[in-house]
């Protein structure tokens, strides 16, 4: 039974993803990493560009919203974003949009 082209593409993609991750962790420049692992420098450059482009596509994540009543009124924030087990962001009623923009940019670059 002949192998499907899609299977080959998936294996090829995984192969280069693994090598690109290993190269980044190795501390070697791309040329030296390719030489030591008998890989094509140009193919690695191609896959680096292709996978970077694919990974740069932004996706939207659904967010569940719930109304939380704060009976003691000590929290006067206008908006609170909680990312399960990761972080929370509270934006007060008098927030500066530029500050929020800088924060979101910094988080996006992590």
C-alpha positions as CSV (number, residue, x, y, z in Angstrom):
1,X,0.0,0.0,0.0
2,X,1.4,3.4,-1.0
3,X,2.0,6.0,1.6
4,X,-0.1,9.1,1.4
5,X,1.6,12.4,0.6
6,X,0.1,14.0,3.6
7,X,1.7,11.5,5.9
8,X,5.1,12.3,4.4
9,X,4.5,16.0,4.8
10,X,3.6,15.6,8.4
11,X,6.7,13.4,9.1
12,X,8.9,15.9,7.3
13,X,7.4,18.8,9.2
14,X,7.9,17.0,12.6
15,X,11.5,16.1,11.5
16,X,12.4,19.8,10.9
17,X,10.5,21.1,13.9
18,X,12.5,18.7,16.1
19,X,15.8,19.8,14.5
20,X,15.0,23.5,14.7
21,X,14.2,23.1,18.4
22,X,17.3,21.1,19.0
23,X,19.5,23.6,17.1
24,X,18.1,26.5,19.1
25,X,18.9,24.7,22.4
26,X,22.3,23.5,21.2
27,X,24.0,26.9,21.2
28,X,25.5,26.2,17.8
29,X,24.9,28.4,14.8
30,X,22.7,26.9,12.1
31,X,25.7,26.0,9.8
32,X,27.6,24.1,12.5
33,X,24.4,22.3,13.7
34,X,23.7,21.2,10.1
35,X,27.2,20.0,9.6
36,X,27.2,18.0,12.8
37,X,23.8,16.4,11.9
38,X,24.4,16.0,8.2
39,X,21.5,18.3,7.3
40,X,21.1,20.6,4.4
41,X,21.7,24.2,5.6
42,X,19.4,25.5,2.9
43,X,16.6,23.1,3.7
44,X,16.9,24.1,7.4
45,X,16.6,27.7,6.4
46,X,13.5,27.0,4.3
47,X,11.8,25.1,7.1
48,X,12.8,27.8,9.7
49,X,11.1,30.4,7.5
50,X,8.1,28.2,6.7
51,X,7.4,27.1,10.3
52,X,8.0,30.6,11.7
53,X,5.4,31.9,9.2
54,X,2.9,29.1,10.2
55,X,3.5,29.7,13.9
56,X,3.0,33.5,13.6
57,X,-0.6,33.1,12.6
58,X,-2.7,34.4,15.4
59,X,-5.7,32.5,16.7
60,X,-8.6,33.5,18.8
61,X,-9.3,31.6,22.0
62,X,-12.8,31.5,23.4
63,X,-13.1,33.2,26.8
64,X,-15.8,32.4,29.3
65,X,-17.2,35.4,31.0
66,X,-18.9,35.4,34.4
67,X,-20.3,38.2,36.5
68,X,-18.6,38.2,39.9
69,X,-20.3,40.2,42.6
70,X,-17.9,41.8,45.1
71,X,-20.0,42.5,48.1
72,X,-17.3,44.4,50.1
73,X,-16.5,46.7,47.1
74,X,-12.8,46.8,47.9
75,X,-11.9,45.8,44.3
76,X,-12.7,48.8,42.1
77,X,-11.2,47.4,38.9
78,X,-13.3,47.8,35.8
79,X,-12.1,44.5,34.2
80,X,-10.3,41.4,35.4
81,X,-9.0,38.7,33.1
82,X,-8.1,35.4,34.7
83,X,-6.1,32.8,32.7
84,X,-6.6,29.5,34.5
85,X,-3.5,28.7,36.5
86,X,-1.3,31.2,34.7
87,X,-2.0,34.9,35.4
88,X,-4.6,37.5,36.0
89,X,-4.9,41.0,34.7
90,X,-6.9,43.7,36.4
91,X,-7.7,46.9,34.6
92,X,-9.0,49.8,36.7
93,X,-11.7,52.2,35.7
94,X,-9.1,54.9,35.2
95,X,-6.5,52.8,33.3
96,X,-4.2,54.3,30.7
97,X,-4.8,52.6,27.3
98,X,-1.1,53.0,26.4
99,X,-0.1,51.0,29.5
100,X,-2.5,48.2,28.7
101,X,-1.1,48.2,25.1
102,X,2.5,47.9,26.4
103,X,1.5,45.0,28.8
104,X,-0.3,43.1,26.0
105,X,2.6,43.6,23.7
106,X,5.1,42.3,26.3
107,X,2.9,39.3,27.0
108,X,2.6,38.6,23.3
109,X,6.4,38.5,22.9
110,X,6.9,35.9,25.6
